[in-house]
Structures are given as structure tokens and as C-alpha cells.
Amino acid sequence: MMMAAVASPAERAVLEEEFKWLLREEVHSVLRQLQEILKEASHRFNLPASSSEGPVKQENFILGSSNVDQVKGVLTLQGDALCQADINLKMPRNNQLVHFAFRDDKQWKLQQIQDARNHVNQAVYLLTNRSANYQFKTGCEVLKLMDAVMLQLTRARNRLTTPATLSLPEIASSGLTKMFTPALPGDILINFYINLNKLCLTVYQLHPLQPSSTKNFRPAGGSILHNPGAMFEYGNQRYEVSHVHKVESVVPWLNDALVFFTVSLQLCQQLKDKIAVFSGYWNYRPY
């Protein structure tokens, strides 16, 4: 690749015109594509931007697993909130069927969905907070914009692909435990979260450890999913997890959103790469 330092004046002029065309035309074309894709992604989250848009529709998801039949349930998702949960649990000790559901006055916010959409909206804002006639003057200006947009998109994707790591005492003290009727038994813990395109429910069955227990007590740290045998202390009582049941349901629009994130990140990177190609023609950074 010939460096502009040794290029003829005519060659340099052609390169500079091509670079100006990139800044003037192609950058705006990519920005328009990104705006359209990310507005679609934002709509998938199904959260109204204002009360004038009306209520968000409710969607029912049947929870299941190929290797778990102790837990069955239906979750009702409305935007970023679980507005109803109807769960049946078969207790392993006596095969007793326990049923519990959200109280009518309770909803559980899924912070992952709310955060992901906020990051998408921030990316849309970055792409639209300049006039349609705005002209980029340097490649550096475009690179900074692409980096900022990619940061928001990466954070949005990570919120859906990386559930929070929680300790068992954190799950036990969560407000989620007080949302059910009848009240959850004292030896049951529940956690809801998003993992990629799935809405997940984990049920932990606990065994109280007696003060005279000879087991070596080792409290578990934070984790997305705790295993049987994990120990913790809560309310001056020590517990051991005896059984873990995880069931889930695919949420199609979460899958759509993840695809939109991937396509948008690729568009951003491709534009950055094109600008980087032009920099190779100069022995100084032309932007």
C-alpha cells in the first residue's frame, strides 16, 4: 500500500476526495441504518416511552425443562415486569404438590430488561442528537461516536447475557420472597433472571443445619446458579441446599434484540475499519 508521503499530488488528491466522500456520504448512510435497527430493537422491549402509548401487552410463558418435572409454571411478562407467576412444585421428600402465585398487588421488575433498553435508547440518542445536515470533519470524530455507540450496545448485550451473581443470603432477603400467596415455605428460595433469550426460574430447596451438625460449614459466595450442597447462614440459621430445579422459557423478542445488537456492532466495526484503511495511506493520522 503506497503511503501518501511518497504518493504523487494527483494520487493524494484522489485519496483525500475519497475520504471526504466517506465522511460526507457513507458515514451518514451507516448512521441511518443503525438508527433504524436500534429503533426496532427498542420496540422489541415493548416498553412505552410515555403513558400516551397505552398499556404494554401481557405475554404468557410456560416454564419447562427436559430433565426437570418437579417444577412447572406459567409466567406473565409485561414489558420489563413479571406481573404474574403461577408455580407448582413437587416436594421430593413426600411428593406433595405445593402451589403458589404472585399476590394480585405485586409485580417483579426484571432489571436486566430495563437496563438493556436504557442502553439501547442511549445508543439511539448518540446517533440522533445532531442535525440531519451535520457534516463530520474528521475520521477521529466518527471513531469516537462509533466507540460510544458500541459501548452502549455491548453493555445492553451483556445485561441480557450475564445475569447477576447473587449469594444465597441475598436471594433469601430479596423482596421476591414476600410476593407469593400462600407465602413461600421457609425452606424454599426462588430467583428469576434473564439468560440470553430465556426467562429463567430457579427453585432452591433447603435443609436446615442443626447446631450439633458435624458438617464443615463453608458459606457459598455469589453465583448465577448454586449447586446442591451449597451452604449459607440467614437469620441466625444455617442452611444447606438439598435440591436445585431450573426451568426456563424462550422469549422470542429477546432473541430479536440480541440479533439487532450483533448486526449493529458489526456495522459500527466495519465503519471503523474503513476509516482505519485510509489512515494507512498517511504517515500521520489524518483524523
Number of C-alpha atoms within 10 A of each C-alpha: 6 10 14 20 12 12 14 11 11 9 13 17 13 12 17 16 12 13 20 16 12 19 19 16 13 14 19 18 11 16 19 15 12 23 18 13 18 23 15 14 22 21 14 18 21 17 20 14 10 8 8 7 9 10 13 15 10 14 13 15 16 15 20 20 14 6 9 12 14 19 22 20 19 18 23 17 23 20 21 20 17 20 20 23 20 17 18 16 18 15 14 12 6 7 10 10 12 14 17 18 19 23 16 11 8 14 19 17 17 17 16 22 20 17 17 23 25 16 21 25 19 17 24 22 13 16 19 13 8 10 7 9 8 9 13 16 12 14 23 16 12 19 19 12 17 21 15 15 23 20 15 21 27 16 16 26 24 16 22 24 16 14 17 17 13 15 17 26 18 12 15 19 13 14 10 19 18 14 21 19 13 13 13 18 12 12 14 15 22 17 19 20 20 24 20 20 19 18 21 19 22 19 18 22 21 22 17 17 17 11 9 6 9 8 9 7 15 12 16 17 14 14 13 14 18 20 15 15 16 18 24 21 18 12 8 6 11 17 22 23 21 17 18 18 20 22 23 24 19 18 17 11 15 21 16 15 27 20 15 22 22 13 15 23 19 13 17 21 16 13 18 20 13 13 22 17 11 19 18 15 20 17 11 11 12 16 14
